[in-house]
Amino acid sequence: MERAAYEADRAARQFQAVEPENRLVARTLEAGWEEKLRAQRELLEPHERFLRDQPRRLTSEDQTRIEQLARDVPALWSAETTSDSDRKEILREIIDHVVVDIEGETKWVEARIHWAGGHQTYTRFRRPLRASSHLSNAESLIGKVRELLEEGLSAGNVAQRLRAEGYRTARGNFFSENRVRSIMRRFGFQSSRAIVKQDPGPLGEDEWFISDLMRTLQIGTGKIYSRIESGELPARRALDGRWVVRVDEAMRKELVTPRKATPPHTNRKPISPPDQPRQAET
């Protein structure tokens, strides 16, 4: 780099020393000067990039400050001066990987955090669900709604009873009248006061009301509605508004056969904050 600087400086002095009226020599010296400057830049730019990429040397004060911050990571995490990008960098440094296991189609998720130092932390939390039928207590919930409707309660009164008994929606909220009506539409439920005056019409071969199929096979709603949505189970509305599905003997055996558990999913570094919530419940 010193030689390139010397040659560029020498070319500049030669160009500046030429007589202005000697234009041909001046143009030749100017072209040579520009070539020397270009060669100097080609050497300087990689060197400057190399210097920029070198880690900054820490002073003894910097090292002491870093050690103090490392002793209280929660305070560092919650500090107003810590940005979201800083928090991501902290996570990448202190967490090796995370193993996540969703409990079937329920609301519960298990996570085991493997820290960089070898320690492990276990936690269990609730995840957003698409529908109340995916709740761990979905069968109890749907059965309670059906039972209250058969007693002649309105959707509003059913919602009050569900709130009083501690039932929650897929997103953890208290049940409202609209939420109860949503369940009624999905499962074809009606209050007994309305059902008395309506005839559902005849059922065809291998046709079942969903509520009867659940009760007979002792299965939850998730298995039925996941297959309706995928097209495996043909479904229609009866005259009284209830859903009817066509389930032959082979499908009934499949419905009562447990599916293989989904293997745990492992997130390797780098890790980031969770993804956005799933679609709203129905």
C-alpha positions as a Markdown table, in Angstrom:
| # | Residue | x | y | z |
|---|---|---|---|---|
| 1 | Met | 0.0 | 0.0 | 0.0 |
| 2 | Glu | 3.0 | 2.3 | 0.7 |
| 3 | Arg | 4.4 | 1.7 | -2.8 |
| 4 | Ala | 0.9 | 2.4 | -4.4 |
| 5 | Ala | 0.7 | 5.6 | -2.4 |
| 6 | Tyr | 4.2 | 6.6 | -3.5 |
| 7 | Glu | 3.5 | 5.9 | -7.2 |
| 8 | Ala | 0.2 | 7.8 | -7.1 |
| 9 | Asp | 1.9 | 10.8 | -5.5 |
| 10 | Arg | 4.8 | 10.6 | -8.0 |
| 11 | Ala | 2.3 | 10.5 | -10.9 |
| 12 | Ala | 0.5 | 13.5 | -9.5 |
| 13 | Arg | 3.8 | 15.6 | -9.2 |
| 14 | Gln | 4.7 | 14.7 | -12.8 |
| 15 | Phe | 1.3 | 15.8 | -14.1 |
| 16 | Gln | 1.5 | 19.1 | -12.1 |
| 17 | Ala | 5.0 | 19.8 | -13.4 |
| 18 | Val | 4.2 | 19.5 | -17.1 |
| 19 | Glu | 3.8 | 22.7 | -19.1 |
| 20 | Pro | 0.1 | 23.5 | -19.8 |
| 21 | Glu | 0.7 | 24.0 | -23.6 |
| 22 | Asn | 2.2 | 20.5 | -23.9 |
| 23 | Arg | -1.3 | 18.9 | -24.0 |
| 24 | Leu | -0.3 | 15.5 | -25.4 |
| 25 | Val | 2.2 | 14.9 | -22.6 |
| 26 | Ala | -0.3 | 16.3 | -20.0 |
| 27 | Arg | -3.0 | 13.8 | -21.2 |
| 28 | Thr | -0.6 | 10.9 | -21.0 |
| 29 | Leu | 0.5 | 11.9 | -17.5 |
| 30 | Glu | -3.1 | 12.4 | -16.4 |
| 31 | Ala | -4.1 | 9.0 | -17.6 |
| 32 | Gly | -1.1 | 7.5 | -15.8 |
| 33 | Trp | -2.0 | 9.4 | -12.6 |
| 34 | Glu | -5.6 | 8.1 | -12.7 |
| 35 | Glu | -4.3 | 4.5 | -13.2 |
| 36 | Lys | -2.1 | 4.8 | -10.1 |
| 37 | Leu | -5.0 | 6.2 | -8.1 |
| 38 | Arg | -7.2 | 3.3 | -9.2 |
| 39 | Ala | -4.5 | 0.8 | -8.2 |
| 40 | Gln | -4.2 | 2.5 | -4.8 |
| 41 | Arg | -8.0 | 2.4 | -4.2 |
| 42 | Glu | -8.1 | -1.4 | -5.1 |
| 43 | Leu | -5.5 | -2.0 | -2.3 |
| 44 | Leu | -7.0 | 0.4 | 0.3 |
| 45 | Glu | -10.7 | -0.7 | 0.1 |
| 46 | Pro | -10.1 | -4.3 | 1.2 |
| 47 | His | -7.8 | -3.2 | 3.9 |
| 48 | Glu | -10.4 | -0.7 | 5.2 |
| 49 | Arg | -13.1 | -3.4 | 5.2 |
| 50 | Phe | -10.8 | -5.7 | 7.1 |
| 51 | Leu | -10.2 | -3.0 | 9.7 |
| 52 | Arg | -13.9 | -2.4 | 10.0 |
| 53 | Asp | -14.7 | -6.1 | 10.5 |
| 54 | Gln | -12.2 | -6.4 | 13.4 |
| 55 | Pro | -13.8 | -6.7 | 16.8 |
| 56 | Arg | -13.3 | -3.6 | 18.9 |
| 57 | Arg | -10.8 | -4.0 | 21.7 |
| 58 | Leu | -12.5 | -3.9 | 25.0 |
| 59 | Thr | -11.1 | -1.7 | 27.7 |
| 60 | Ser | -11.0 | -2.9 | 31.3 |
| 61 | Glu | -14.0 | -0.7 | 32.0 |
| 62 | Asp | -15.9 | -2.3 | 29.1 |
| 63 | Gln | -15.2 | -5.8 | 30.4 |
| 64 | Thr | -16.3 | -4.9 | 33.9 |
| 65 | Arg | -19.5 | -3.4 | 32.6 |
| 66 | Ile | -20.3 | -6.6 | 30.5 |
| 67 | Glu | -19.7 | -8.8 | 33.5 |
| 68 | Gln | -22.1 | -6.7 | 35.6 |
| 69 | Leu | -24.8 | -7.0 | 33.0 |
| 70 | Ala | -24.3 | -10.7 | 32.6 |
| 71 | Arg | -25.0 | -11.2 | 36.4 |
| 72 | Asp | -28.5 | -9.8 | 36.0 |
| 73 | Val | -29.9 | -10.8 | 32.6 |
| 74 | Pro | -33.6 | -10.1 | 33.6 |
| 75 | Ala | -32.7 | -6.5 | 34.3 |
| 76 | Leu | -30.8 | -6.2 | 31.0 |
| 77 | Trp | -33.8 | -7.8 | 29.2 |
| 78 | Ser | -36.3 | -5.3 | 30.6 |
| 79 | Ala | -34.1 | -2.2 | 30.4 |
| 80 | Glu | -35.6 | 0.6 | 28.4 |
| 81 | Thr | -32.4 | 0.9 | 26.4 |
| 82 | Thr | -32.6 | -2.7 | 25.2 |
| 83 | Ser | -34.2 | -3.0 | 21.8 |
| 84 | Asp | -36.0 | -6.0 | 20.3 |
| 85 | Ser | -33.0 | -6.8 | 18.1 |
| 86 | Asp | -30.8 | -6.7 | 21.2 |
| 87 | Arg | -33.2 | -9.2 | 22.9 |
| 88 | Lys | -33.0 | -11.5 | 19.9 |
| 89 | Glu | -29.2 | -11.4 | 20.2 |
| 90 | Ile | -29.4 | -12.2 | 23.9 |
| 91 | Leu | -31.6 | -15.3 | 23.2 |
| 92 | Arg | -29.2 | -16.5 | 20.5 |
| 93 | Glu | -26.3 | -16.4 | 23.0 |
| 94 | Ile | -28.0 | -18.0 | 26.0 |
| 95 | Ile | -30.3 | -20.6 | 24.4 |
| 96 | Asp | -29.0 | -23.6 | 22.5 |
| 97 | His | -32.3 | -25.0 | 21.3 |
| 98 | Val | -36.0 | -25.5 | 22.2 |
| 99 | Val | -38.0 | -28.7 | 21.9 |
| 100 | Val | -41.8 | -28.1 | 21.5 |
| 101 | Asp | -44.4 | -30.8 | 21.8 |
| 102 | Ile | -48.1 | -30.1 | 21.1 |
| 103 | Glu | -50.5 | -32.3 | 23.0 |
| 104 | Gly | -52.5 | -33.7 | 20.0 |
| 105 | Glu | -55.1 | -31.1 | 18.9 |
| 106 | Thr | -55.6 | -29.7 | 22.4 |
| 107 | Lys | -54.8 | -26.2 | 23.6 |
| 108 | Trp | -51.7 | -27.3 | 25.6 |
| 109 | Val | -48.1 | -27.1 | 24.5 |
| 110 | Glu | -45.0 | -28.4 | 26.3 |
| 111 | Ala | -41.7 | -26.7 | 25.7 |
| 112 | Arg | -38.2 | -27.7 | 27.0 |
| 113 | Ile | -35.6 | -25.0 | 26.8 |
| 114 | His | -32.0 | -26.2 | 26.5 |
| 115 | Trp | -29.7 | -23.4 | 27.7 |
| 116 | Ala | -26.2 | -22.8 | 26.5 |
| 117 | Gly | -24.7 | -23.8 | 29.8 |
| 118 | Gly | -26.4 | -27.2 | 29.8 |
| 119 | His | -29.4 | -26.4 | 32.1 |
| 120 | Gln | -32.9 | -27.3 | 31.0 |
| 121 | Thr | -36.2 | -25.5 | 31.8 |
| 122 | Tyr | -39.6 | -27.1 | 31.3 |
| 123 | Thr | -42.8 | -25.1 | 30.8 |
| 124 | Arg | -46.4 | -25.8 | 29.7 |
| 125 | Phe | -48.6 | -23.1 | 28.2 |
| 126 | Arg | -51.8 | -22.6 | 26.3 |
| 127 | Arg | -51.8 | -21.9 | 22.6 |
| 128 | Pro | -54.5 | -20.1 | 20.5 |
| 129 | Leu | -56.8 | -22.6 | 18.9 |
| 130 | Arg | -59.0 | -22.3 | 15.8 |
| 131 | Ala | -62.2 | -23.7 | 17.4 |
| 132 | Ser | -63.6 | -24.7 | 20.7 |
| 133 | Ser | -63.8 | -28.3 | 19.4 |
| 134 | His | -60.0 | -28.4 | 19.8 |
| 135 | Leu | -60.1 | -27.7 | 23.5 |
| 136 | Ser | -58.9 | -30.5 | 25.9 |
| 137 | Asn | -62.4 | -30.4 | 27.5 |
| 138 | Ala | -64.2 | -30.0 | 24.2 |
| 139 | Glu | -66.3 | -33.2 | 24.7 |
| 140 | Ser | -67.5 | -32.0 | 28.1 |
| 141 | Leu | -68.2 | -28.5 | 26.7 |
| 142 | Ile | -70.2 | -29.7 | 23.7 |
| 143 | Gly | -72.1 | -32.2 | 25.9 |
| 144 | Lys | -72.9 | -29.4 | 28.4 |
| 145 | Val | -74.3 | -27.1 | 25.6 |
| 146 | Arg | -76.4 | -29.9 | 24.3 |
| 147 | Glu | -77.7 | -30.8 | 27.8 |
| 148 | Leu | -78.6 | -27.2 | 28.6 |
| 149 | Leu | -80.4 | -26.7 | 25.2 |
| 150 | Glu | -82.3 | -29.9 | 25.8 |
| 151 | Glu | -83.5 | -28.4 | 29.1 |
| 152 | Gly | -85.0 | -25.6 | 27.0 |
| 153 | Leu | -82.5 | -22.9 | 27.8 |
| 154 | Ser | -81.9 | -20.1 | 25.3 |
| 155 | Ala | -78.5 | -19.4 | 23.9 |
| 156 | Gly | -78.1 | -16.4 | 26.2 |
| 157 | Asn | -79.0 | -18.5 | 29.3 |
| 158 | Val | -76.6 | -21.3 | 28.1 |
| 159 | Ala | -73.8 | -18.7 | 27.9 |
| 160 | Gln | -74.5 | -17.6 | 31.5 |
| 161 | Arg | -74.4 | -21.2 | 32.7 |
| 162 | Leu | -71.1 | -21.8 | 30.9 |
| 163 | Arg | -69.6 | -18.7 | 32.4 |
| 164 | Ala | -70.8 | -19.7 | 35.9 |
| 165 | Glu | -69.2 | -23.2 | 35.5 |
| 166 | Gly | -65.9 | -21.9 | 34.3 |
| 167 | Tyr | -66.0 | -22.9 | 30.7 |
| 168 | Arg | -63.8 | -20.8 | 28.3 |
| 169 | Thr | -63.6 | -20.3 | 24.5 |
| 170 | Ala | -60.6 | -21.5 | 22.4 |
| 171 | Arg | -59.0 | -18.1 | 23.0 |
| 172 | Gly | -59.6 | -18.2 | 26.8 |
| 173 | Asn | -62.6 | -15.8 | 26.8 |
| 174 | Phe | -65.9 | -16.2 | 28.6 |
| 175 | Phe | -68.7 | -17.5 | 26.4 |
| 176 | Ser | -71.2 | -15.0 | 25.0 |
| 177 | Glu | -74.6 | -15.7 | 23.4 |
| 178 | Asn | -73.0 | -15.4 | 19.9 |
| 179 | Arg | -70.4 | -18.0 | 20.8 |
| 180 | Val | -73.0 | -20.4 | 21.9 |
| 181 | Arg | -75.0 | -19.8 | 18.7 |
| 182 | Ser | -71.8 | -20.5 | 16.8 |
| 183 | Ile | -71.6 | -23.9 | 18.5 |
| 184 | Met | -75.2 | -24.5 | 17.8 |
| 185 | Arg | -74.8 | -23.9 | 14.1 |
| 186 | Arg | -71.7 | -26.0 | 13.9 |
| 187 | Phe | -73.2 | -29.0 | 15.7 |
| 188 | Gly | -76.8 | -28.5 | 14.5 |
| 189 | Phe | -78.0 | -28.0 | 18.1 |
| 190 | Gln | -81.3 | -26.2 | 18.9 |
| 191 | Ser | -83.2 | -25.5 | 22.0 |
| 192 | Ser | -85.7 | -28.2 | 22.8 |
| 193 | Arg | -88.5 | -25.6 | 22.5 |
| 194 | Ala | -87.7 | -25.2 | 18.8 |
| 195 | Ile | -86.8 | -28.9 | 18.1 |
| 196 | Val | -90.3 | -30.1 | 19.3 |
| 197 | Lys | -92.0 | -28.5 | 16.3 |
| 198 | Gln | -89.5 | -29.7 | 13.7 |
| 199 | Asp | -88.9 | -33.1 | 12.0 |
| 200 | Pro | -85.3 | -33.7 | 11.0 |
| 201 | Gly | -86.4 | -36.0 | 8.2 |
| 202 | Pro | -85.3 | -39.5 | 7.5 |
| 203 | Leu | -81.6 | -40.6 | 7.7 |
| 204 | Gly | -80.1 | -42.5 | 4.8 |
| 205 | Glu | -77.9 | -45.6 | 5.1 |
| 206 | Asp | -74.9 | -45.1 | 7.3 |
| 207 | Glu | -76.0 | -41.6 | 8.1 |
| 208 | Trp | -75.6 | -40.2 | 11.7 |
| 209 | Phe | -76.3 | -37.1 | 13.6 |
| 210 | Ile | -72.9 | -35.9 | 14.8 |
| 211 | Ser | -74.1 | -35.8 | 18.5 |
| 212 | Asp | -75.3 | -39.4 | 18.2 |
| 213 | Leu | -72.1 | -40.5 | 16.5 |
| 214 | Met | -69.9 | -38.9 | 19.2 |
| 215 | Arg | -72.0 | -40.6 | 21.9 |
| 216 | Thr | -72.0 | -44.0 | 20.3 |
| 217 | Leu | -68.2 | -44.1 | 19.4 |
| 218 | Gln | -67.1 | -42.2 | 22.5 |
| 219 | Ile | -65.0 | -39.8 | 20.5 |
| 220 | Gly | -64.4 | -36.0 | 20.5 |
| 221 | Thr | -65.5 | -33.5 | 18.0 |
| 222 | Gly | -62.0 | -32.9 | 16.6 |
| 223 | Lys | -61.9 | -36.2 | 14.8 |
| 224 | Ile | -65.2 | -35.7 | 13.1 |
| 225 | Tyr | -64.8 | -32.1 | 12.0 |
| 226 | Ser | -61.2 | -32.5 | 10.8 |
| 227 | Arg | -62.5 | -35.2 | 8.4 |
| 228 | Ile | -65.5 | -33.1 | 7.3 |
| 229 | Glu | -63.1 | -30.2 | 6.5 |
| 230 | Ser | -60.8 | -32.5 | 4.5 |
| 231 | Gly | -63.7 | -34.1 | 2.6 |
| 232 | Glu | -63.3 | -37.6 | 4.1 |
| 233 | Leu | -66.8 | -37.4 | 5.7 |
| 234 | Pro | -69.7 | -36.3 | 3.5 |
| 235 | Ala | -72.0 | -34.0 | 5.6 |
| 236 | Arg | -75.3 | -32.3 | 5.1 |
| 237 | Arg | -77.9 | -30.3 | 7.1 |
| 238 | Ala | -81.1 | -32.1 | 8.3 |
| 239 | Leu | -84.4 | -30.3 | 8.1 |
| 240 | Asp | -84.1 | -29.2 | 11.8 |
| 241 | Gly | -80.7 | -27.7 | 11.2 |
| 242 | Arg | -78.5 | -30.4 | 12.7 |
| 243 | Trp | -75.5 | -31.8 | 10.9 |
| 244 | Val | -75.7 | -35.3 | 9.4 |
| 245 | Val | -72.6 | -37.3 | 8.3 |
| 246 | Arg | -72.3 | -40.5 | 6.3 |
| 247 | Val | -70.0 | -42.9 | 8.2 |
| 248 | Asp | -69.7 | -46.5 | 7.0 |
| 249 | Glu | -68.3 | -49.3 | 9.1 |
| 250 | Ala | -64.7 | -48.9 | 7.9 |
| 251 | Met | -64.7 | -45.2 | 8.8 |
| 252 | Arg | -66.2 | -45.9 | 12.2 |
| 253 | Lys | -63.3 | -48.3 | 13.0 |
| 254 | Glu | -60.9 | -45.6 | 11.8 |
| 255 | Leu | -62.5 | -43.0 | 14.0 |
| 256 | Val | -62.1 | -45.1 | 17.2 |
| 257 | Thr | -58.4 | -46.0 | 16.3 |
| 258 | Pro | -55.9 | -43.6 | 18.0 |
| 259 | Arg | -53.6 | -41.9 | 15.6 |
| 260 | Lys | -49.9 | -42.0 | 16.1 |
| 261 | Ala | -48.6 | -39.2 | 18.2 |
| 262 | Thr | -46.9 | -36.3 | 16.4 |
| 263 | Pro | -43.1 | -36.3 | 17.1 |
| 264 | Pro | -41.8 | -33.3 | 19.0 |
| 265 | His | -40.6 | -30.4 | 16.9 |
| 266 | Thr | -37.2 | -28.9 | 17.6 |
| 267 | Asn | -36.2 | -25.4 | 16.9 |
| 268 | Arg | -32.4 | -24.9 | 16.5 |
| 269 | Lys | -30.6 | -21.6 | 16.8 |
| 270 | Pro | -31.1 | -18.9 | 15.8 |
| 271 | Ile | -34.5 | -18.6 | 17.5 |
| 272 | Ser | -36.9 | -15.7 | 17.3 |
| 273 | Pro | -40.1 | -14.5 | 19.1 |
| 274 | Pro | -43.1 | -16.7 | 18.4 |
| 275 | Asp | -45.0 | -16.5 | 15.1 |
| 276 | Gln | -48.2 | -14.7 | 14.8 |
| 277 | Pro | -51.4 | -16.2 | 16.3 |
| 278 | Arg | -53.5 | -18.7 | 14.3 |
| 279 | Gln | -56.9 | -17.9 | 12.8 |
| 280 | Ala | -59.7 | -16.9 | 15.2 |
| 281 | Glu | -61.9 | -19.6 | 16.7 |
| 282 | Thr | -65.2 | -20.5 | 15.2 |
